[in-house]
Amino acid sequence: MAERLHKMLAQAGLGSRREMEELIRAGKVTVNGQVADIGAQAEETDLVKVNGRAVRFRVATALPRILLYHKPEGEIVSRDDPEQRETVFDLLPQVRGAKWIAVGRLDFNTGGLLVFTTSGELANRLMHPRFEVEREYAIRVRGELTPDQLRQLRQGIEMEDGPAQFESLVEEGGEGSNHWYRGVLKEGRNREVRRMFESMGLTVSRLIRVRFGILTLPPRVKRGRWLELETEQVATVLKWASIVLPSAAPADVVRRKPVIRDAAERKRSAPPRRARATKKSPLRAPSKKPPNPG
């Protein structure tokens, strides 16, 4: 059965659907010797090549992997940086026959939860605007919003790239000139939180993402560390995202235990230490489940 080419490539673990569309648009993907066009379809029996290398499409028999990374400020979410800065991909664990896909981005000065997965389909479900997946942030601001400004940000404001609003925005207290807020958005536009506060004349001095959809940042995962989800937790995330589980999952797949690792330790010759599993589950039911794609 023929499927959209960019979807098949994403499901094969080569990247997100958007990244696969960019490869197709650049003429780097061929189907049976012909350069593919955007919107092209293919079957598993077709000879598909990316950058001249054949892609093998296999029926999924195991769950994809999901990793939660506590990004510190000062790292970029990119594999290729002309300035040679540290990237979030530098010290992630290796995966065979796939690649880690970053679910959304956090800018250079923003820290907190960054989700990685080997599933292009899951990454698309979490990132695409039509699924309206919630992103929750802890926001420290120099100054304080007035009651009227809080109301405006909740009801929606107009910005240069379109309307924007917080699904919820509550005060979290503060000391001196700094005040904390907890805000939830259903999209991930560039510097959106910072720009919304700037429109009110306030500067965000610290920004931390604490939740992405059903996934929360476990308290024990400190900055620069990552945690890989257990098999059962991965299955829960896929079901929540309305993704059909592989035929062999979860009963026939190898159980993966949660491991918290310090990325910096991978530079040393000794293997990274294995921490005890976090007691608090990183899964949390958000206010709304992603809708079926229809």
FENWODA-V288407 format. One record per residue. N is the residue number from 1. RES is the residue in three letters. PSI is psi in degrees with one decimal (none if undefined). Layout:
N_RES_PSI + N_RES_PSI
This chain:
1_MET_127.8 + 2_ALA_142.5 + 3_GLU_163.3 + 4_ARG_133.0 + 5_LEU_-44.3 + 6_HIS_-30.4 + 7_LYS_-42.5 + 8_MET_-42.1 + 9_LEU_-38.6 + 10_ALA_-42.1 + 11_GLN_-25.4 + 12_ALA_-2.5 + 13_GLY_19.3 + 14_LEU_-9.6 + 15_GLY_-176.7 + 16_SER_166.0 + 17_ARG_-39.6 + 18_ARG_-42.5 + 19_GLU_-37.7 + 20_MET_-36.9 + 21_GLU_-38.0 + 22_GLU_-39.3 + 23_LEU_-42.2 + 24_ILE_-44.1 + 25_ARG_-31.7 + 26_ALA_0.4 + 27_GLY_23.0 + 28_LYS_4.7 + 29_VAL_131.6 + 30_THR_149.6 + 31_VAL_114.8 + 32_ASN_41.0 + 33_GLY_-6.0 + 34_GLN_136.6 + 35_VAL_128.5 + 36_ALA_150.5 + 37_ASP_160.9 + 38_ILE_131.6 + 39_GLY_-2.4 + 40_ALA_150.8 + 41_GLN_159.3 + 42_ALA_164.3 + 43_GLU_163.8 + 44_GLU_-22.6 + 45_THR_-11.2 + 46_ASP_152.7 + 47_LEU_104.7 + 48_VAL_130.7 + 49_LYS_140.5 + 50_VAL_119.7 + 51_ASN_36.0 + 52_GLY_-2.7 + 53_ARG_132.8 + 54_ALA_142.9 + 55_VAL_130.1 + 56_ARG_120.7 + 57_PHE_120.8 + 58_ARG_147.3 + 59_VAL_128.5 + 60_ALA_125.4 + 61_THR_-1.6 + 62_ALA_157.5 + 63_LEU_149.6 + 64_PRO_174.7 + 65_ARG_146.6 + 66_ILE_131.0 + 67_LEU_134.4 + 68_LEU_122.9 + 69_TYR_132.9 + 70_HIS_95.2 + 71_LYS_126.4 + 72_PRO_158.4 + 73_GLU_146.9 + 74_GLY_4.4 + 75_GLU_148.2 + 76_ILE_152.8 + 77_VAL_77.2 + 78_SER_148.1 + 79_ARG_-16.5 + 80_ASP_109.6 + 81_ASP_118.7 + 82_PRO_-27.1 + 83_GLU_-0.2 + 84_GLN_36.9 + 85_ARG_164.2 + 86_GLU_136.8 + 87_THR_159.6 + 88_VAL_-16.1 + 89_PHE_-12.0 + 90_ASP_-43.1 + 91_LEU_23.2 + 92_LEU_155.6 + 93_PRO_149.3 + 94_GLN_148.8 + 95_VAL_141.3 + 96_ARG_134.2 + 97_GLY_15.5 + 98_ALA_-171.2 + 99_LYS_154.5 + 100_TRP_130.1 + 101_ILE_124.8 + 102_ALA_128.0 + 103_VAL_100.0 + 104_GLY_-175.2 + 105_ARG_159.6 + 106_LEU_134.7 + 107_ASP_173.4 + 108_PHE_-38.8 + 109_ASN_10.4 + 110_THR_138.4 + 111_GLY_-175.3 + 112_GLY_-155.1 + 113_LEU_124.3 + 114_LEU_122.6 + 115_VAL_134.6 + 116_PHE_146.0 + 117_THR_159.2 + 118_THR_2.4 + 119_SER_113.3 + 120_GLY_-34.4 + 121_GLU_-43.7 + 122_LEU_-42.9 + 123_ALA_-41.1 + 124_ASN_-42.2 + 125_ARG_-34.5 + 126_LEU_-32.7 + 127_MET_-32.1 + 128_HIS_132.6 + 129_PRO_-30.0 + 130_ARG_-17.5 + 131_PHE_-12.5 + 132_GLU_50.9 + 133_VAL_133.2 + 134_GLU_140.6 + 135_ARG_127.1 + 136_GLU_136.6 + 137_TYR_144.9 + 138_ALA_125.9 + 139_ILE_119.8 + 140_ARG_130.5 + 141_VAL_142.5 + 142_ARG_108.2 + 143_GLY_-166.6 + 144_GLU_138.2 + 145_LEU_142.6 + 146_THR_161.8 + 147_PRO_-36.5 + 148_ASP_-38.6 + 149_GLN_-39.3 + 150_LEU_-44.3 + 151_ARG_-42.6 + 152_GLN_-45.0 + 153_LEU_-29.8 + 154_ARG_-37.7 + 155_GLN_-25.6 + 156_GLY_139.8 + 157_ILE_163.6 + 158_GLU_126.3 + 159_MET_175.6 + 160_GLU_-25.6 + 161_ASP_22.3 + 162_GLY_176.1 + 163_PRO_151.6 + 164_ALA_146.6 + 165_GLN_153.8 + 166_PHE_132.8 + 167_GLU_-35.1 + 168_SER_148.1 + 169_LEU_113.5 + 170_VAL_152.2 + 171_GLU_143.3 + 172_GLU_12.9 + 173_GLY_-172.4 + 174_GLY_176.0 + 175_GLU_142.8 + 176_GLY_-130.4 + 177_SER_-6.0 + 178_ASN_136.5 + 179_HIS_142.0 + 180_TRP_144.6 + 181_TYR_155.8 + 182_ARG_117.6 + 183_GLY_148.5 + 184_VAL_127.8 + 185_LEU_159.9 + 186_LYS_25.4 + 187_GLU_171.1 + 188_GLY_52.6 + 189_ARG_157.5 + 190_ASN_121.6 + 191_ARG_33.1 + 192_GLU_-45.7 + 193_VAL_-48.3 + 194_ARG_-42.4 + 195_ARG_-32.8 + 196_MET_-41.0 + 197_PHE_-35.7 + 198_GLU_-33.0 + 199_SER_-18.8 + 200_MET_5.7 + 201_GLY_17.9 + 202_LEU_149.9 + 203_THR_129.7 + 204_VAL_118.7 + 205_SER_-18.6 + 206_ARG_138.5 + 207_LEU_125.6 + 208_ILE_123.1 + 209_ARG_128.1 + 210_VAL_-13.0 + 211_ARG_144.0 + 212_PHE_103.1 + 213_GLY_-124.8 + 214_ILE_-10.0 + 215_LEU_126.7 + 216_THR_159.1 + 217_LEU_110.7 + 218_PRO_138.1 + 219_PRO_-31.8 + 220_ARG_-11.6 + 221_VAL_96.6 + 222_LYS_171.1 + 223_ARG_134.7 + 224_GLY_2.8 + 225_ARG_159.6 + 226_TRP_157.2 + 227_LEU_130.8 + 228_GLU_133.9 + 229_LEU_150.5 + 230_GLU_161.8 + 231_THR_-47.3 + 232_GLU_-34.8 + 233_GLN_-38.6 + 234_VAL_-44.5 + 235_ALA_-38.6 + 236_THR_-42.4 + 237_VAL_-42.7 + 238_LEU_-41.9 + 239_LYS_-43.1 + 240_TRP_-37.3 + 241_ALA_6.7 + 242_SER_38.1 + 243_ILE_129.4 + 244_VAL_131.0 + 245_LEU_146.1 + 246_PRO_151.9 + 247_SER_-28.2 + 248_ALA_3.2 + 249_ALA_151.7 + 250_PRO_-3.1 + 251_ALA_-35.1 + 252_ASP_2.7 + 253_VAL_158.1 + 254_VAL_131.6 + 255_ARG_128.8 + 256_ARG_125.7 + 257_LYS_150.2 + 258_PRO_134.2 + 259_VAL_129.0 + 260_ILE_124.7 + 261_ARG_145.8 + 262_ASP_118.6 + 263_ALA_-36.4 + 264_ALA_-27.7 + 265_GLU_-21.0 + 266_ARG_-12.5 + 267_LYS_-20.6 + 268_ARG_164.4 + 269_SER_-31.9 + 270_ALA_148.4 + 271_PRO_152.5 + 272_PRO_145.5 + 273_ARG_151.3 + 274_ARG_120.5 + 275_ALA_161.1 + 276_ARG_151.4 + 277_ALA_140.3 + 278_THR_138.4 + 279_LYS_-34.4 + 280_LYS_128.2 + 281_SER_139.1 + 282_PRO_2.3 + 283_LEU_138.6 + 284_ARG_137.1 + 285_ALA_116.3 + 286_PRO_177.7 + 287_SER_-21.8 + 288_LYS_135.3 + 289_LYS_143.3 + 290_PRO_133.9 + 291_PRO_156.6 + 292_ASN_146.6 + 293_PRO_-19.3 + 294_GLY_none
